[in-house]
Amino acid sequence: MATALFLLLCPNDSAGQTNQAGKAPTSDVQYLYGSWYSYPPGNPATDPIRHEFRHNRTKNVDEIVVTRLCPGDYRAVIARATSSIEITASTIRVLKHASDTEKGEIGSECKADIDPGLWSYTLSNDHNRLTITNPGGTPDIMELARQDSTSASVLPSNLYGTWSFPTQSDGNLKKVLRLVFYNNADTSEGKVREIATCIKGNDTLVSQVDANIEVSSDQIKILNSASHTQKQGPFTCEATITSGTLNYSVSSTGNNMKLRSATGAEMTLTREAEAGLN
């Protein structure tokens, strides 16, 4: 069980990066190069966006690349805008406006924009957090975290929260399965919790298990199996997660998710309005 996400790393032309004069960058400027995601994640308006700072060796200029991932029921599209920039130890000057629009499903559009201007920036001591002020917009500040192998598993915003399977019924027994996707603060891995609610007459049992996951643009890799059974006499309720890989896609509205197993079996889940871990 699992879902989606994205990773929109732009083509990286930053190997052996130099500044505009062709000299090795000094101070903290060199640590600006690379790809960055909005931090902390959880904002649907900014989570699909990546900012990349790179040196274009062919043109001998520094550039900013802004990408936006727009998921759909059957395919995702990516809009990518690129502009030349000038970098100092504390500022980023965006030299020109850039925009890109890609056609999505059912007439939808995916847009990425960059506006010219002078930005101020600061880097954290470990160079993994970036604060940009005066980028335009409200609020006029961006908090970013470095996108690398340890942050790649951050869950996409459209995967966060609680999803319900169709109710299973067998005579007077009903079983409702829910999946909750959330990030684990202690590791770079995401987490999924399966909650099984079993109803038999006037009796209700709830069982739940957790597993670690890694999420890519269209797959959820479940890293460990887990199972738990609640019992009340002969009445039992079991929650089970099996390790493996699931393909997923989230609808453009964010309200439905399709999961497909390696055997080809497919199930549609529905987002619950109230997300929670129980």
C-alpha positions in Angstrom: 0.0 0.0 0.0 1.3 3.4 -0.7 1.4 6.3 -3.0 3.0 8.5 -5.1 5.2 11.4 -5.4 7.5 13.1 -7.6 11.0 14.0 -7.8 11.6 16.8 -10.1 15.3 17.2 -10.1 16.2 19.3 -13.0 19.0 18.1 -15.3 22.1 19.0 -13.3 24.9 20.8 -15.1 26.7 21.7 -11.9 29.6 19.3 -11.9 32.8 21.2 -11.5 30.8 24.3 -10.8 32.4 27.7 -11.2 31.2 31.3 -10.8 30.6 33.6 -13.7 34.2 34.7 -13.9 35.2 31.0 -14.4 36.8 30.9 -10.9 36.0 28.6 -8.1 33.3 30.2 -5.9 34.2 31.4 -2.5 32.6 31.6 0.9 29.1 29.9 1.1 28.3 30.6 -2.5 29.4 27.1 -3.6 26.8 25.6 -1.2 23.9 27.3 -3.0 24.3 25.0 -6.0 22.0 22.1 -6.1 18.3 21.4 -5.8 16.0 22.5 -3.0 12.5 21.7 -1.8 10.1 23.7 0.4 10.6 23.1 4.1 8.8 21.9 6.1 6.7 19.9 3.6 3.0 19.8 3.9 1.9 22.9 1.9 0.1 21.7 -1.3 0.9 25.1 -3.0 4.7 24.7 -2.6 5.5 21.0 -2.1 5.4 20.2 -5.9 8.0 22.9 -6.6 11.8 22.5 -6.7 14.4 25.3 -7.0 17.7 24.4 -8.6 20.8 26.6 -8.7 23.4 25.5 -11.2 26.3 26.7 -13.4 25.7 26.4 -17.1 29.2 25.6 -18.4 28.2 25.9 -22.0 26.9 29.5 -21.6 29.3 30.2 -18.6 26.4 31.7 -16.6 24.7 30.8 -13.4 21.0 29.8 -13.6 18.0 29.1 -11.5 15.6 26.4 -12.6 12.1 26.2 -11.1 10.1 23.0 -11.7 6.5 22.2 -10.8 5.1 18.7 -10.8 1.4 18.4 -11.6 0.1 14.8 -11.0 -3.0 13.4 -12.8 -5.0 10.2 -12.8 -3.0 8.7 -15.6 0.1 10.8 -16.1 2.1 13.6 -14.5 3.4 16.6 -16.3 6.3 18.9 -15.3 6.7 22.6 -16.1 10.2 23.9 -16.0 11.3 27.6 -16.2 15.0 28.7 -16.4 16.5 32.1 -15.9 20.0 33.5 -15.7 21.1 34.8 -12.3 24.0 36.6 -10.7 25.2 35.3 -7.3 27.1 37.1 -4.5 27.8 35.9 -1.0 24.4 37.2 0.2 22.2 37.9 -2.9 20.7 36.3 -6.0 19.8 38.6 -8.8 17.3 37.0 -11.2 18.0 38.7 -14.6 14.8 37.9 -16.5 11.3 36.6 -16.4 10.8 33.0 -17.4 7.7 30.9 -17.7 6.7 27.5 -18.8 3.2 26.0 -19.3 2.5 22.3 -20.0 -0.9 20.8 -20.9 -2.2 18.3 -18.4 -5.2 16.0 -18.3 -8.7 17.2 -19.2 -7.6 20.7 -20.3 -5.6 21.4 -17.1 -2.4 23.4 -17.2 0.8 23.1 -15.2 2.8 26.3 -14.8 6.2 27.3 -13.5 7.2 31.0 -13.3 10.3 33.0 -12.3 10.1 36.8 -11.8 13.2 39.1 -12.1 14.4 40.7 -8.9 17.1 40.8 -6.2 16.8 38.2 -3.5 18.7 38.0 -0.3 19.7 34.6 1.1 21.2 32.9 4.1 22.5 29.3 4.5 22.4 27.3 7.7 25.7 26.3 9.3 25.4 22.8 7.9 24.5 24.3 4.4 21.4 22.1 4.2 18.8 24.9 4.9 18.3 27.9 2.7 16.3 31.1 3.5 15.4 33.4 0.7 13.8 36.8 1.3 12.2 39.3 -1.2 11.3 36.6 -3.8 8.0 38.3 -4.4 4.6 37.0 -3.2 3.0 36.7 0.2 4.7 35.9 2.5 7.9 37.3 1.0 10.2 34.6 2.2 11.0 31.0 1.2 12.4 28.3 3.5 14.1 25.5 1.6 15.9 22.3 2.4 18.6 20.6 0.2 17.3 17.9 -2.0 19.7 14.9 -1.8 19.6 11.2 -1.3 18.5 11.5 2.3 15.7 13.9 1.6 14.5 12.2 -1.6 12.0 10.1 0.4 10.1 13.1 1.8 6.5 12.3 1.1 4.8 14.4 -1.6 2.1 16.6 -0.3 -0.7 14.8 -2.2 0.2 11.5 -0.5 0.1 12.8 3.1 -2.9 11.9 5.2 -5.5 9.2 5.5 -7.0 7.0 2.7 -9.8 4.5 2.9 -10.3 1.3 0.9 -13.8 0.3 -0.1 -15.6 -1.4 2.8 -15.4 -5.2 2.9 -18.6 -7.1 3.9 -19.1 -10.7 4.6 -22.5 -11.5 6.1 -22.8 -9.6 9.4 -19.0 -8.8 9.4 -17.7 -5.5 8.1 -14.1 -4.5 7.7 -12.8 -1.0 6.9 -9.1 -0.6 6.0 -7.4 2.8 6.1 -3.8 3.8 5.2 -2.1 6.8 6.8 1.0 8.2 5.2 3.3 10.4 7.2 6.9 11.3 7.7 9.1 9.9 10.4 11.0 12.7 12.2 13.8 10.3 13.2 14.8 9.0 9.8 14.8 10.0 6.1 12.2 7.3 5.4 8.4 7.8 5.3 5.9 5.7 7.2 2.6 4.1 6.4 0.1 2.9 9.0 -2.6 0.4 8.2 -5.7 0.7 10.5 -8.2 -2.1 10.3 -11.7 -1.6 11.9 -13.8 -4.7 12.2 -17.5 -4.6 13.1 -19.6 -7.6 14.0 -23.0 -6.9 15.3 -22.5 -4.5 18.3 -18.8 -5.4 18.7 -15.9 -3.4 17.2 -12.2 -4.3 17.1 -9.4 -2.0 15.8 -5.9 -3.3 14.9 -3.1 -1.3 13.4 0.5 -1.8 12.2 3.3 0.5 10.8 5.9 0.0 8.1 8.8 2.1 6.7 8.4 3.3 3.1 10.4 5.0 0.3 8.4 7.0 -2.2 9.4 7.8 -5.8 7.4 9.6 -8.6 5.1 6.7 -9.2 6.0 3.9 -6.7 5.8 3.2 -3.0 8.4 0.7 -1.7 7.3 -0.9 1.5 10.5 -1.8 3.3 9.2 -4.2 6.0 6.3 -6.6 6.7 4.1 -6.2 9.8 1.0 -7.9 11.2 -1.1 -7.5 14.3 -4.4 -9.2 15.4 -6.9 -8.0 18.0 -9.1 -10.8 19.5 -12.3 -10.9 21.4 -13.2 -14.5 21.8 -13.7 -16.0 18.3 -14.0 -12.5 16.9 -10.6 -11.3 15.4 -9.4 -8.3 13.5 -6.1 -8.3 11.6 -4.0 -5.6 10.1 -1.3 -6.7 7.7 1.3 -4.9 5.7 3.5 -6.9 3.2 6.8 -5.7 2.0 7.1 -5.0 -1.8 6.5 -2.3 -4.4 3.2 -0.7 -5.3 2.6 1.6 -8.3 0.4 4.6 -7.5 -1.2 7.7 -9.0 -3.2 10.5 -7.3 -6.0 12.2 -9.1 -5.7 15.8 -10.1 -8.3 16.7 -7.4 -6.3 14.9 -4.8 -9.3 13.0 -3.6 -8.6 9.5 -5.1 -5.6 7.3 -5.4 -5.0 4.2 -7.4 -2.7 1.5 -6.1 -1.5 -1.4 -8.3 0.4 -4.4 -7.0 3.1 -6.3 -8.9 0.4 -8.9 -9.9 -1.6 -6.2 -11.6 -4.4 -6.0 -9.1 -5.7 -2.4 -8.7 -7.6 -0.7 -6.0 -9.0 2.8 -5.7 -8.7 4.6 -2.3 -10.6 7.7 -1.2 -9.0 10.5 0.8 -10.6 11.1 4.2 -11.3 14.7 5.1 -9.8 14.3 8.6 -6.3 12.9 8.6 -4.9 11.3 11.7 -2.8 8.4 13.0 -5.6 6.6 14.7 
